[in-house]
Structures are given as structure tokens and as C-alpha cells.
Amino acid sequence: MKPSLRQDFKKATFASSEKRSVILPASLMPNKFLLAAFAPLCMFIGTAASPYALPMNSPPGPAITAVALQPAKTQLVQPCPAFLVFHGEITTTRATSVSYTWVDSRDKPWPVHHRRFSLAGVNGVAHKWKVGKPGKTVDYWVQLKIISPESLVSNKVPVHFTCAK
């Protein structure tokens, strides 16, 4: 019969300036040298001084500091429907999960997207939009809207061109 996980680990308590305990593999307990070397390492990893520190609460302040949207490349007259690509930039102060959508002048509902940014800095997002009918004029604007963790909107980017017949 296979031993349970609970039986494979034991609690070791160390006396120092404060009494501390760690859970170690049972196989280390009989070996005093391994126990003396491994236990302080486990205690150090659980502290903020460790490069492998356990995650802390998020620092105060906004996770997102800026949202910008670049214009899509268009011509004054172009074949339609046109496939436009919008490139947005979301600037974060730390790793964070972001929910965002796109907003246009037609009040059309756009899907909500979710992204996890693992580093602080400028993070890119993109969206393709199929728009226009032959012989018609396209005259809209588009924005990138952050829903969470903070609510922000980018600059409005105009979309103006005439569709070829």
C-alpha cells in the first residue's frame, strides 16, 4: 500500500530569535546534516529577503497608467470591405490581469478580451475590423476601453475613407 502524502512529511521546529517551523520531507529527518542545511533555506525562501519570495499583496496605486491607440493604415479610396488592424498599448506598473474591449462611434457592442500581462511596462494588443461597403463612405472613430482593474479609455482614432465601387 502506498503511503499517504501526509505521512511523507514531518514538521521540524527550530529555536532562534523566534521559534519557527517548516514542513520537510520525512526522509531528511534522520540525517542531521541535511536537516540543518535544508530547513533554514526553506525559512529564507518564505521571507521578503529571498529572490524566491512568496507573492505579496499588490502595491498601492493603479496597475494601469496609460492606454493609447494607433491609427489603422488606410487610403483615401480603397477596396471594401476593408480589413483594418488597430494596435493598442496598455502601460502597466506591475504584472496584472486586464479586461478590455473596443468602442466605436456606432455604439456597436464588441467582445470583452482578457489578458494576463506578466511584466510591468508597455503591453500591446491588436484588433482586426472588417468595415465598409463598395461605393460608401466610412466615417467612424474607435477607442480601446479598459474595463478592469481600472476603467480607462484611449484616444479616439478616426476612421475615414471612401470605398471604391
DAGICOR-V667648 format. One record per backbone hydrogen bond with DSSP energy under -0.5 kcal/mol. NH is the residue of the N-H (numbers start at 1). CO is the residue of the C=O. Records with the same first field share a line. If there is no record, write none. Layout:
BEGIN
NH = CO  CO
END
This chain:
BEGIN
7 = 4
8 = 4  5
9 = 6
10 = 24
12 = 22
14 = 20
16 = 14
20 = 14
22 = 12
24 = 10  22
26 = 8
28 = 25
29 = 25  26
30 = 26
31 = 28
32 = 30
35 = 31
36 = 32
37 = 33
38 = 34
39 = 35
40 = 36
41 = 37
42 = 38
43 = 39
44 = 40
45 = 41
46 = 42
47 = 44
50 = 47
53 = 50
65 = 91
66 = 91
68 = 89
70 = 87
74 = 72
78 = 162
82 = 131
84 = 82  129
86 = 84  127
87 = 70
88 = 86  125
89 = 68
90 = 123
91 = 66  89
92 = 90  121
93 = 63
94 = 63
96 = 117
98 = 115
99 = 148
100 = 113
101 = 145
103 = 143
105 = 141
107 = 104
113 = 100
115 = 98
117 = 96  115
118 = 116
121 = 92
123 = 90  121
125 = 88
127 = 86
129 = 84
131 = 82  129
135 = 163
136 = 133
138 = 161
139 = 137
140 = 159
142 = 157
143 = 103
145 = 101  143
146 = 144  152
147 = 99
148 = 99
152 = 146  150
154 = 144
157 = 142
158 = 156
159 = 140
161 = 138
162 = 76
163 = 136
164 = 78
END
